[in-house]
């Protein structure tokens, strides 16, 4: 609590609406929060008056009047505290009793505890700081309409304590990630959000136009290629936490804009990055919950290291009882895929068919943390060739609770091979794959100056927060998720909110 105890001065509330608004002060200076008051005085005896004057501010969330005595509940960023307003002490008592739920008020008075044991602030001075001109939900009813919660987060945060706590935890998680990486020698950087060509992931981009340059730009689908330019530039450990954008579907696990942690470590490979991922996630779980054993969606899991490592083809065989490989006849692979409900295109090669089969039949069944390793080269244009398995790459995805949490690989560092991969992507695009990458000549030029062995990683921050807060819808961890326009809205909105068709995802060749 601040050492300053002098009450803020402001004109008292008056009855007229116009006059009331005119009386709202330009500033108000609280010297305490509800949490500080509870910390300092919660242990005082029932019926005690402390003689301690405080000034607090917040929203009026409850109010009841009993003759010449009124009670209110004031909520601020630290929690809630009762207001105790006797008519003989509280100025403009009738006006205080007519306040609306949701009104912002400032109060000065003595800290006390009622005879019934409720820690309170006696209302000796008070002032309206903002009016709630719309009906405000009370704490007992809250907001039952989930759609309304997401659209009107500014109300949800007041009346849904669980929602507020999730976003407090999200802020802590991001802060802890930064500190953990910085303690290991990583430097935080910022790279462009406007890209002249889309790259760094297999995804459809959003486009925009720069009028002064008369040039089309793309909102980044991943910061990967710029971060690897920095490794080529001599920064051996870099990371970025920022928004990325995918012009794709929306579902409980996908939002068109989401937050990514992406990092690169020179002289490392994908085995090193696996160790980094499991250590980071275990650290965050321990810091938030005091343990790595969590319950998610009513099922237990243990996030402690080491996590299981299993190849994609191994997991398919475990799930389906049939072995698949890149050397199988294409028609046989197509038959197996169709048999298991996989929609395929004529352009799909064996690597793409294996990936689609895995995503359709295996990924959602993986509960405990597992590193799914060794992705086909066909679907991994930025990953280095596997040192032991021809046709595969040293790439993994971390999967927890049936959802991809991270994507990483030993980075491809040969510029000639990278050019060939880009050119193959162009052929795939010409064949109808609208997620395929173009050739990035500047990135190739950076590689030609020399890119050392490097391990790269991308973690979907939203999904990580979902895991650590037991949230089952990405909208519960995104303050302002993408929504359809409200009924009657004039402006067009994003494409629908139906379940993503498999493209609206962090999945794919992205970090």
C-alpha positions as CSV (number, residue, x, y, z in Angstrom):
1,X,0.0,0.0,0.0
2,X,1.3,3.5,-0.8
3,X,2.5,5.6,2.1
4,X,0.3,8.4,0.8
5,X,-3.0,8.3,2.6
6,X,-4.6,11.6,1.6
7,X,-7.9,11.1,-0.1
8,X,-8.3,12.1,-3.7
9,X,-10.4,15.2,-4.0
10,X,-13.3,15.3,-6.4
11,X,-16.8,16.8,-6.5
12,X,-19.4,14.4,-5.1
13,X,-22.0,12.8,-7.4
14,X,-25.2,14.8,-8.1
15,X,-28.5,13.6,-9.3
16,X,-28.8,15.1,-12.8
17,X,-27.3,12.9,-15.5
18,X,-25.6,15.7,-17.3
19,X,-24.3,17.3,-14.1
20,X,-23.2,13.9,-13.0
21,X,-21.1,13.4,-16.1
22,X,-19.7,16.9,-15.8
23,X,-18.6,16.1,-12.2
24,X,-16.4,13.2,-13.3
25,X,-12.8,14.1,-12.4
26,X,-10.0,14.1,-15.0
27,X,-7.9,11.9,-12.8
28,X,-8.1,9.9,-9.6
29,X,-5.3,8.6,-7.5
30,X,-5.9,5.4,-5.5
31,X,-3.3,4.6,-2.9
32,X,-4.4,1.0,-2.3
33,X,-5.9,-2.1,-4.0
34,X,-8.3,-4.6,-2.7
35,X,-5.5,-7.2,-2.7
36,X,-3.2,-5.0,-0.6
37,X,-6.0,-4.2,1.9
38,X,-6.6,-7.9,2.3
39,X,-2.9,-8.7,2.8
40,X,-2.5,-6.0,5.4
41,X,-5.8,-6.3,7.3
42,X,-7.5,-9.7,6.7
43,X,-6.4,-10.9,10.1
44,X,-8.0,-8.2,12.2
45,X,-10.8,-9.1,14.6
46,X,-14.5,-8.9,13.7
47,X,-16.0,-5.6,14.5
48,X,-12.6,-3.8,14.4
49,X,-12.1,-0.2,13.1
50,X,-8.5,0.3,12.2
51,X,-8.3,4.0,11.9
52,X,-6.4,3.5,8.6
53,X,-7.7,5.6,5.7
54,X,-7.4,4.3,2.1
55,X,-8.4,5.5,-1.3
56,X,-9.5,2.8,-3.8
57,X,-11.1,2.7,-7.2
58,X,-12.9,0.1,-9.4
59,X,-16.3,-1.1,-10.6
60,X,-19.3,-1.5,-8.4
61,X,-20.3,-5.1,-8.9
62,X,-22.9,-5.6,-6.2
63,X,-25.1,-3.3,-4.2
64,X,-27.8,-3.8,-1.6
65,X,-29.6,-1.3,0.7
66,X,-30.9,-2.0,4.1
67,X,-32.7,1.1,5.3
68,X,-30.0,3.6,6.4
69,X,-27.2,1.2,5.6
70,X,-25.9,0.2,2.2
71,X,-23.3,-2.3,1.1
72,X,-21.4,-2.6,-2.2
73,X,-18.8,-4.8,-3.7
74,X,-16.0,-2.9,-5.4
75,X,-13.8,-4.8,-7.9
76,X,-10.4,-3.7,-9.0
77,X,-7.4,-5.4,-10.7
78,X,-6.5,-7.1,-7.4
79,X,-9.9,-8.6,-6.6
80,X,-13.0,-7.5,-4.6
81,X,-13.6,-5.6,-1.3
82,X,-16.8,-4.8,0.4
83,X,-18.0,-1.2,0.7
84,X,-19.8,-0.3,4.0
85,X,-21.9,2.8,3.6
86,X,-23.9,4.1,6.7
87,X,-26.2,7.0,5.8
88,X,-24.8,9.1,8.7
89,X,-21.3,8.8,7.3
90,X,-21.6,8.5,3.5
91,X,-22.3,11.8,1.7
92,X,-25.1,11.9,-0.8
93,X,-26.3,8.5,0.6
94,X,-29.4,8.4,-1.7
95,X,-27.2,8.9,-4.8
96,X,-24.8,6.2,-3.6
97,X,-27.8,3.8,-3.3
98,X,-28.9,4.6,-6.8
99,X,-25.6,3.7,-8.5
100,X,-25.8,1.2,-11.3
101,X,-23.9,-2.1,-11.4
102,X,-20.8,-1.6,-13.4
103,X,-20.3,2.1,-12.5
104,X,-16.7,3.0,-11.9
105,X,-16.3,4.8,-8.5
106,X,-13.5,6.1,-6.3
107,X,-13.9,5.7,-2.5
108,X,-12.0,7.0,0.5
109,X,-12.6,5.7,3.9
110,X,-11.5,3.7,6.9
111,X,-10.5,0.0,6.7
112,X,-12.7,-2.0,9.1
113,X,-14.2,-5.4,9.6
114,X,-17.9,-5.8,10.2
115,X,-19.3,-7.7,13.1
116,X,-20.1,-10.6,10.6
117,X,-16.4,-10.7,9.7
118,X,-16.4,-9.0,6.3
119,X,-13.3,-6.9,5.6
120,X,-14.6,-3.5,4.3
121,X,-13.9,0.1,3.5
122,X,-16.3,2.6,5.2
123,X,-17.5,5.0,2.5
124,X,-16.6,8.5,3.8
125,X,-16.0,10.1,0.4
126,X,-16.9,8.8,-3.0
127,X,-17.1,9.9,-6.6
128,X,-18.3,8.5,-9.9
129,X,-15.4,7.9,-12.4
130,X,-17.5,6.4,-15.3
131,X,-21.1,5.4,-15.8
132,X,-22.1,2.0,-17.0
133,X,-24.8,3.0,-19.5
134,X,-25.6,-0.5,-20.5
135,X,-27.0,-3.2,-18.2
136,X,-24.1,-4.9,-16.4
137,X,-24.3,-8.6,-15.6
138,X,-24.1,-9.4,-11.9
139,X,-21.6,-11.9,-10.5
140,X,-24.2,-14.5,-9.9
141,X,-25.5,-14.8,-13.5
142,X,-22.4,-13.7,-15.4
143,X,-22.5,-14.2,-19.2
144,X,-24.1,-17.5,-20.2
145,X,-23.7,-16.8,-24.0
146,X,-20.2,-18.0,-25.0
147,X,-20.4,-16.0,-28.2
148,X,-21.1,-12.8,-26.2
149,X,-18.1,-13.6,-23.9
150,X,-15.7,-13.6,-26.9
151,X,-17.2,-10.5,-28.5
152,X,-17.4,-8.5,-25.4
153,X,-14.3,-9.5,-23.6
154,X,-14.3,-6.2,-21.8
155,X,-17.3,-7.4,-19.8
156,X,-16.3,-11.1,-19.6
157,X,-13.1,-10.1,-17.8
158,X,-15.2,-8.5,-15.0
159,X,-17.9,-11.2,-14.5
160,X,-16.0,-14.4,-15.3
161,X,-13.1,-14.7,-12.8
162,X,-11.8,-17.9,-14.6
163,X,-11.4,-15.9,-17.8
164,X,-9.5,-13.2,-16.1
165,X,-7.2,-15.7,-14.4
166,X,-6.4,-17.4,-17.8
167,X,-5.1,-14.1,-19.2
168,X,-3.1,-13.3,-16.1
169,X,-1.5,-16.8,-16.5
170,X,-1.0,-16.2,-20.2
171,X,1.0,-13.1,-19.5
172,X,3.1,-14.9,-16.9
173,X,3.8,-17.8,-19.3
174,X,5.0,-15.5,-22.0
175,X,7.2,-13.6,-19.5
176,X,8.7,-16.8,-18.2
177,X,9.4,-18.1,-21.7
178,X,11.4,-14.9,-22.4
179,X,13.4,-15.2,-19.2
180,X,14.1,-18.9,-19.6
181,X,15.4,-18.3,-23.1
182,X,17.4,-15.3,-22.2
183,X,19.0,-17.2,-19.3
184,X,20.3,-19.7,-22.0
185,X,21.9,-17.0,-24.2
186,X,19.0,-16.4,-26.6
187,X,18.5,-12.8,-27.9
188,X,15.0,-11.6,-28.7
189,X,14.6,-9.9,-32.1
190,X,11.8,-8.5,-34.2
191,X,11.4,-9.3,-37.9
192,X,9.0,-7.9,-40.5
193,X,5.3,-8.7,-40.5
194,X,4.9,-7.5,-44.1
195,X,6.6,-9.9,-46.4
196,X,7.2,-9.3,-50.1
197,X,6.7,-13.0,-50.7
198,X,5.1,-15.6,-48.4
199,X,7.4,-18.1,-46.9
200,X,8.6,-20.1,-43.9
201,X,5.5,-22.3,-43.8
202,X,3.0,-24.2,-45.9
203,X,-0.1,-22.0,-45.5
204,X,-2.3,-19.5,-47.4
205,X,-1.4,-15.9,-46.6
206,X,-3.4,-12.8,-46.2
207,X,-2.5,-10.1,-48.7
208,X,-2.4,-6.3,-48.5
209,X,-1.3,-3.5,-50.8
210,X,1.3,-0.8,-50.0
211,X,0.1,2.3,-51.9
212,X,3.4,4.3,-51.9
213,X,5.3,1.3,-53.3
214,X,2.4,0.1,-55.4
215,X,3.4,-3.4,-54.2
216,X,1.5,-6.4,-52.9
217,X,2.6,-7.6,-49.5
218,X,1.7,-10.7,-47.4
219,X,1.1,-10.8,-43.7
220,X,3.7,-13.2,-42.4
221,X,2.8,-16.9,-42.1
222,X,6.0,-17.5,-40.2
223,X,9.2,-15.4,-39.3
224,X,11.4,-18.4,-40.1
225,X,13.3,-17.2,-43.1
226,X,14.1,-13.8,-41.6
227,X,15.3,-15.4,-38.3
228,X,17.6,-17.8,-40.2
229,X,19.0,-14.8,-42.1
230,X,20.0,-13.5,-38.7
231,X,21.8,-16.7,-37.9
232,X,23.7,-16.3,-41.2
233,X,24.4,-12.8,-39.9
234,X,26.2,-14.1,-36.8
235,X,23.5,-14.1,-34.1
236,X,23.9,-17.7,-32.9
237,X,20.8,-17.9,-30.7
238,X,17.7,-15.8,-31.6
239,X,14.0,-15.9,-30.8
240,X,10.9,-14.0,-31.6
241,X,7.4,-14.1,-29.9
242,X,4.9,-12.5,-32.2
243,X,1.8,-12.7,-34.3
244,X,1.6,-14.8,-37.4
245,X,-1.3,-15.0,-39.9
246,X,-2.9,-17.8,-41.8
247,X,-5.8,-17.2,-44.2
248,X,-7.5,-20.4,-43.3
249,X,-10.3,-22.0,-41.3
250,X,-11.3,-21.4,-37.7
251,X,-11.9,-24.0,-35.1
252,X,-11.5,-24.7,-31.4
253,X,-7.7,-25.0,-32.1
254,X,-7.2,-22.5,-34.9
255,X,-7.5,-18.7,-35.1
256,X,-6.4,-16.9,-38.3
257,X,-3.9,-14.8,-36.3
258,X,-2.1,-16.5,-33.5
259,X,1.1,-16.1,-31.4
260,X,4.2,-18.1,-32.2
261,X,7.5,-18.5,-30.3
262,X,10.1,-19.2,-32.9
263,X,13.8,-19.7,-32.2
264,X,17.0,-20.8,-33.9
265,X,20.2,-22.1,-32.3
266,X,23.4,-22.4,-34.3
267,X,25.4,-25.6,-34.1
268,X,22.3,-27.6,-32.9
269,X,20.2,-30.3,-34.5
270,X,16.7,-31.5,-33.9
271,X,17.8,-33.8,-31.0
272,X,19.1,-30.7,-29.2
273,X,15.8,-28.9,-29.9
274,X,13.8,-31.8,-28.5
275,X,15.6,-31.4,-25.2
276,X,15.0,-27.7,-25.2
277,X,11.2,-28.2,-25.8
278,X,10.7,-30.8,-23.1
279,X,12.7,-28.8,-20.6
280,X,10.9,-25.5,-21.4
281,X,7.4,-27.0,-21.1
282,X,8.3,-28.9,-17.9
283,X,9.7,-25.6,-16.4
284,X,6.5,-23.7,-17.3
285,X,4.3,-26.4,-15.8
286,X,6.2,-26.5,-12.6
287,X,6.2,-22.7,-12.3
288,X,2.5,-22.4,-12.9
289,X,1.3,-25.5,-11.1
290,X,4.1,-26.7,-8.9
291,X,4.3,-30.0,-10.8
292,X,4.6,-31.5,-14.2
293,X,1.6,-33.8,-13.6
294,X,-1.4,-32.0,-15.0
295,X,-5.0,-32.8,-15.7
296,X,-6.3,-31.7,-19.1
297,X,-9.9,-32.2,-20.2
298,X,-10.3,-34.6,-17.2
299,X,-7.4,-36.8,-18.2
300,X,-4.0,-36.9,-16.5
301,X,-0.6,-36.4,-18.2
302,X,3.0,-35.9,-17.1
303,X,5.0,-33.3,-18.9
304,X,8.3,-34.2,-17.3
305,X,11.3,-35.1,-19.5
306,X,12.1,-37.2,-21.3
307,X,9.2,-37.4,-23.7
308,X,8.7,-40.3,-26.0
309,X,10.3,-40.2,-29.4
310,X,8.7,-42.1,-32.3
311,X,8.8,-41.8,-36.0
312,X,5.7,-41.0,-38.0
313,X,5.7,-44.3,-39.8
314,X,6.1,-46.2,-36.6
315,X,3.1,-44.5,-35.1
316,X,1.0,-45.2,-38.1
317,X,1.9,-48.9,-37.9
318,X,1.0,-48.9,-34.2
319,X,-2.4,-47.3,-34.8
320,X,-3.4,-49.1,-38.0
321,X,-1.5,-52.3,-37.9
322,X,-0.1,-51.8,-41.3
323,X,3.4,-50.6,-42.3
324,X,3.8,-47.7,-44.8
325,X,6.9,-46.3,-46.4
326,X,8.1,-44.1,-49.2
327,X,9.1,-47.1,-51.4
328,X,5.6,-48.6,-51.4
329,X,3.6,-48.5,-54.7
330,X,1.7,-45.3,-54.9
331,X,-1.6,-47.0,-55.7
332,X,-1.2,-49.1,-52.5
333,X,-0.6,-46.1,-50.4
334,X,-3.7,-44.4,-51.9
335,X,-5.7,-47.5,-51.2
336,X,-4.7,-47.5,-47.5
337,X,-5.4,-43.8,-47.3
338,X,-8.8,-44.0,-48.8
339,X,-9.6,-47.0,-46.6
340,X,-9.1,-44.8,-43.6
341,X,-11.1,-41.9,-44.8
342,X,-8.3,-39.7,-46.1
343,X,-9.3,-37.3,-48.9
344,X,-6.5,-37.3,-51.5
345,X,-5.5,-35.4,-54.6
346,X,-3.8,-36.7,-57.7
347,X,-0.8,-34.4,-57.0
348,X,-0.1,-36.2,-53.6
349,X,3.2,-38.2,-53.7
350,X,4.0,-40.9,-51.1
351,X,5.3,-38.4,-48.5
352,X,2.1,-36.3,-48.6
353,X,0.0,-39.4,-48.4
354,X,1.8,-40.7,-45.4
355,X,1.4,-37.3,-43.7
356,X,-2.3,-37.1,-44.5
357,X,-2.7,-40.7,-43.2
358,X,-0.9,-39.8,-39.9
359,X,-2.9,-36.6,-39.4
360,X,-6.2,-38.3,-40.1
361,X,-5.7,-41.4,-38.0
362,X,-2.9,-40.9,-35.4
363,X,-2.4,-37.4,-34.2
364,X,-5.6,-37.0,-32.3
365,X,-5.0,-40.3,-30.5
366,X,-1.7,-39.2,-29.0
367,X,-2.3,-38.1,-25.4
368,X,1.0,-38.2,-23.4
369,X,3.8,-35.9,-24.8
370,X,5.5,-37.4,-27.8
371,X,8.0,-36.2,-30.4
372,X,6.7,-37.4,-33.8
373,X,9.9,-37.6,-35.8
374,X,11.2,-38.1,-39.3
375,X,8.8,-36.4,-41.7
376,X,8.8,-37.1,-45.4
377,X,11.0,-34.8,-47.4
378,X,8.1,-34.1,-49.8
379,X,6.2,-32.2,-47.0
380,X,9.3,-30.6,-45.4
381,X,10.9,-28.2,-47.8
382,X,13.0,-26.4,-45.2
383,X,14.2,-29.4,-43.2
384,X,17.6,-31.1,-43.6
385,X,17.7,-34.6,-45.1
386,X,17.7,-37.4,-42.5
387,X,21.2,-38.7,-41.9
388,X,20.0,-42.3,-41.9
389,X,16.6,-42.6,-43.6
390,X,16.6,-41.6,-47.3
391,X,13.5,-39.6,-48.3
392,X,12.9,-38.4,-44.8
393,X,14.0,-35.3,-42.9
394,X,15.2,-34.5,-39.4
395,X,12.0,-32.9,-38.5
396,X,9.7,-33.4,-35.5
397,X,6.4,-32.2,-34.1
398,X,5.7,-32.2,-30.4
399,X,2.2,-33.6,-29.9
400,X,0.3,-33.4,-26.5
401,X,-3.3,-34.1,-25.8
402,X,-3.9,-34.9,-29.5
403,X,-2.8,-31.5,-30.7
404,X,0.4,-30.2,-32.3
405,X,2.3,-28.0,-29.8
406,X,5.6,-27.5,-31.6
407,X,7.3,-28.0,-34.9
408,X,11.0,-28.2,-35.4
409,X,13.9,-29.5,-37.4
410,X,17.5,-29.6,-38.2
411,X,17.6,-26.8,-40.7
412,X,18.4,-27.3,-44.3
413,X,21.7,-25.4,-44.9
414,X,22.7,-26.3,-48.4
415,X,21.6,-23.5,-50.8
416,X,21.6,-25.7,-53.9
417,X,19.3,-28.3,-52.2
418,X,17.1,-25.5,-50.8
419,X,16.7,-24.0,-54.4
420,X,15.7,-27.5,-55.6
421,X,13.2,-27.8,-52.8
422,X,11.7,-24.3,-53.6
423,X,11.5,-25.2,-57.3
424,X,9.6,-28.4,-56.4
425,X,7.3,-26.3,-54.3
426,X,6.6,-24.1,-57.3
427,X,5.7,-27.2,-59.3
428,X,3.3,-28.3,-56.5
429,X,1.7,-24.8,-56.6
430,X,1.2,-25.1,-60.3
431,X,-0.4,-28.4,-59.7
432,X,-3.0,-26.8,-57.4
433,X,-1.4,-26.7,-54.0
434,X,-2.2,-23.1,-52.8
435,X,-0.1,-23.6,-49.7
436,X,3.2,-24.3,-51.5
437,X,6.1,-21.8,-51.1
438,X,7.6,-19.6,-53.8
439,X,11.3,-19.3,-54.4
440,X,12.9,-16.8,-52.0
441,X,16.0,-15.5,-53.9
442,X,17.2,-13.2,-51.0
443,X,17.0,-16.1,-48.5
444,X,19.0,-18.3,-50.9
445,X,21.6,-15.5,-51.2
446,X,21.9,-15.4,-47.4
447,X,22.4,-19.2,-47.4
448,X,25.1,-18.8,-50.1
449,X,27.1,-16.7,-47.7
450,X,27.0,-19.7,-45.3
451,X,24.4,-20.9,-42.8
452,X,26.0,-23.1,-40.1
453,X,24.3,-26.3,-38.7
454,X,21.2,-25.0,-37.0
455,X,18.2,-26.3,-35.1
456,X,15.0,-24.4,-35.3
457,X,11.7,-24.5,-33.4
458,X,8.2,-23.0,-33.4
459,X,5.8,-23.3,-30.5
460,X,2.2,-22.2,-30.8
461,X,1.8,-20.0,-27.7
462,X,-2.0,-20.1,-27.7
463,X,-2.0,-23.9,-27.7
464,X,0.7,-24.0,-25.0
465,X,-1.5,-21.7,-22.8
466,X,-4.5,-23.9,-23.5
467,X,-2.5,-26.9,-22.2
468,X,-1.3,-25.1,-19.1
469,X,-4.7,-23.6,-18.2
470,X,-6.9,-26.6,-19.1
471,X,-8.7,-24.6,-21.8
472,X,-10.4,-26.5,-24.6
473,X,-11.1,-23.7,-27.1
474,X,-8.5,-21.4,-28.5
475,X,-10.9,-18.5,-28.0
476,X,-10.6,-18.9,-24.3
477,X,-6.9,-18.0,-24.4
478,X,-7.1,-15.2,-27.1
479,X,-8.3,-11.9,-25.8
480,X,-10.0,-10.9,-29.0
481,X,-10.5,-13.9,-31.2
482,X,-11.6,-13.6,-34.9
483,X,-15.4,-13.7,-35.1
484,X,-18.1,-13.5,-37.7
485,X,-19.6,-10.1,-38.0
486,X,-22.5,-9.5,-35.6
487,X,-26.0,-9.7,-37.1
488,X,-26.7,-6.5,-39.0
489,X,-23.1,-5.4,-39.1
490,X,-22.2,-3.5,-42.2
491,X,-18.6,-4.5,-42.5
492,X,-17.7,-7.9,-44.0
493,X,-15.9,-10.2,-41.7
494,X,-13.5,-13.1,-41.9
495,X,-14.5,-16.4,-43.5
496,X,-16.8,-18.5,-41.3
497,X,-16.3,-20.0,-37.9
498,X,-16.9,-23.6,-39.0
499,X,-14.4,-26.3,-38.0
500,X,-11.2,-25.9,-40.0
501,X,-10.9,-28.2,-43.0
502,X,-7.4,-29.3,-42.0
503,X,-5.7,-26.3,-43.6
504,X,-6.4,-23.7,-40.8
505,X,-3.7,-24.9,-38.6
506,X,-0.3,-24.4,-37.1
507,X,0.4,-27.9,-38.5
508,X,2.5,-28.3,-41.6
509,X,6.0,-27.1,-42.5
510,X,6.0,-24.2,-40.1
511,X,7.8,-23.5,-36.9
